[in-house]
């Protein structure tokens, strides 16, 4: 009985220690990292749009050449 009570007590203590440790580690956000990510995403989207436009134009030209 004593052994099970002490193991239960240890589990409760560990649970509270883990909760207190999690509260101490607050996450912070660096605004420069977020702004850089936005600019990189804009560049990638622009490159995708240019590639899609070029592929569509090339496909239209090749289709036109094959038809005529």
C-alpha positions as CSV (number, residue, x, y, z in Angstrom):
1,X,0.0,0.0,0.0
2,X,2.8,2.4,0.9
3,X,4.7,1.6,-2.3
4,X,1.7,2.4,-4.5
5,X,1.0,5.6,-2.6
6,X,4.5,6.8,-3.1
7,X,4.5,5.9,-6.8
8,X,1.2,7.8,-7.2
9,X,2.7,10.8,-5.3
10,X,5.8,10.7,-7.6
11,X,3.6,10.7,-10.7
12,X,1.6,13.7,-9.5
13,X,4.8,15.6,-8.7
14,X,6.3,14.8,-12.1
15,X,3.1,16.0,-13.8
16,X,3.2,19.3,-12.0
17,X,6.9,19.7,-12.8
18,X,6.3,19.2,-16.5
19,X,3.5,21.8,-16.5
20,X,5.7,24.4,-14.7
21,X,8.6,23.7,-17.2
22,X,6.3,24.3,-20.1
23,X,5.1,27.6,-18.7
24,X,8.7,28.8,-18.4
25,X,9.5,28.3,-22.1
26,X,7.5,31.0,-23.8
27,X,7.8,31.0,-27.5
28,X,8.8,34.3,-29.1
29,X,8.5,35.2,-32.8
30,X,11.1,37.1,-34.7
31,X,9.3,39.5,-37.1
32,X,12.3,39.6,-39.5
33,X,12.0,35.9,-40.1
34,X,8.3,36.2,-40.8
35,X,8.8,39.1,-43.2
36,X,11.6,37.3,-45.0
37,X,9.3,34.2,-45.4
38,X,6.6,36.4,-46.9
39,X,9.0,38.0,-49.4
40,X,10.3,34.5,-50.4
41,X,6.8,33.2,-50.9
42,X,6.0,36.2,-53.1
43,X,9.0,35.5,-55.3
44,X,8.1,31.8,-55.6
45,X,4.5,32.7,-56.5
46,X,5.7,35.2,-59.1
47,X,8.1,32.6,-60.6
48,X,5.2,30.1,-60.8
49,X,3.0,32.6,-62.6
50,X,5.7,33.4,-65.1
51,X,6.4,29.7,-65.7
52,X,2.7,28.9,-66.2
53,X,2.3,31.9,-68.6
54,X,5.3,30.8,-70.6
55,X,4.2,27.2,-70.8
56,X,0.7,28.2,-71.8
57,X,2.0,30.6,-74.5
58,X,4.4,27.9,-75.8
59,X,1.5,25.4,-75.9
60,X,-0.7,27.8,-77.8
61,X,2.1,28.6,-80.3
62,X,2.9,24.9,-80.9
63,X,-0.8,24.1,-81.3
64,X,-1.2,27.0,-83.8
65,X,1.8,25.7,-85.8
66,X,0.5,22.2,-85.9
67,X,-3.0,23.3,-87.1
68,X,-1.8,25.6,-89.8
